[in-house]
Structures are given as structure tokens and as C-alpha cells.
């Protein structure tokens, strides 16, 4: 899969695995060599207090 903006539309669901936590976001592995940084504000509508807080 080629990862360019032309391949995506609003509402698409893309599978990935979080491989690294950063203070301001996470690094996501979408396909072995396709990595992306996702800011915390983009992960949830609810406020994220800390990386160590478990999700319910």
C-alpha cells in the first residue's frame, strides 16, 4: 500500500501498531516500514492525562 494522502478519505479506518510512546504522541507502524507520528490530541476526544494511565 502506498501511503499518500490521495489514498485516504475522511472516515477510513487504518490498522496499525503503536511501537513507541512520546510525551506529545505515539509512533505507529502501519506496515513494517511505514511509520507515522500521531499527536495525542488526534488519538482521543477525551483528555489523555498520562501515557501510563490504563485505557478503559
C-alpha positions as CSV (number, residue, x, y, z in Angstrom):
1,X,0.0,0.0,0.0
2,X,1.3,3.4,-0.9
3,X,0.9,5.9,2.0
4,X,0.0,9.2,0.3
5,X,-2.9,11.5,1.1
6,X,-4.6,10.6,-2.1
7,X,-5.1,7.0,-0.8
8,X,-7.3,8.1,2.1
9,X,-10.7,9.7,2.7
10,X,-12.3,11.0,5.9
11,X,-13.7,8.1,7.8
12,X,-11.2,5.5,6.6
13,X,-10.0,3.1,9.4
14,X,-6.4,2.1,9.1
15,X,-4.9,-0.7,11.2
16,X,-1.5,0.0,12.9
17,X,0.5,-0.9,15.9
18,X,1.8,1.7,18.4
19,X,5.6,1.0,18.7
20,X,6.8,4.0,20.7
21,X,5.3,6.4,23.2
22,X,6.5,10.0,23.2
23,X,5.4,12.9,25.5
24,X,3.4,14.5,22.8
25,X,2.2,11.5,20.8
26,X,2.9,8.0,19.6
27,X,4.8,6.4,16.7
28,X,2.6,4.0,14.8
29,X,3.8,1.2,12.5
30,X,1.3,0.7,9.7
31,X,3.2,-1.8,7.5
32,X,6.8,-2.7,8.6
33,X,8.5,0.3,7.0
34,X,5.5,2.7,7.0
35,X,5.8,4.7,10.3
36,X,3.8,7.8,11.3
37,X,3.8,10.1,14.3
38,X,0.3,10.7,15.7
39,X,-0.2,13.6,18.2
40,X,-2.0,12.8,21.4
41,X,-4.8,15.2,20.6
42,X,-5.6,13.2,17.5
43,X,-5.9,9.9,19.4
44,X,-8.9,10.8,21.6
45,X,-11.7,13.3,22.1
46,X,-11.2,12.8,25.9
47,X,-8.2,14.4,27.6
48,X,-5.3,12.0,28.0
49,X,-3.8,12.5,31.4
50,X,-0.7,10.4,31.1
51,X,0.9,7.6,29.0
52,X,0.8,5.2,31.9
53,X,-2.9,5.6,32.7
54,X,-4.7,2.4,31.5
55,X,-7.5,2.8,29.0
56,X,-11.0,1.6,29.9
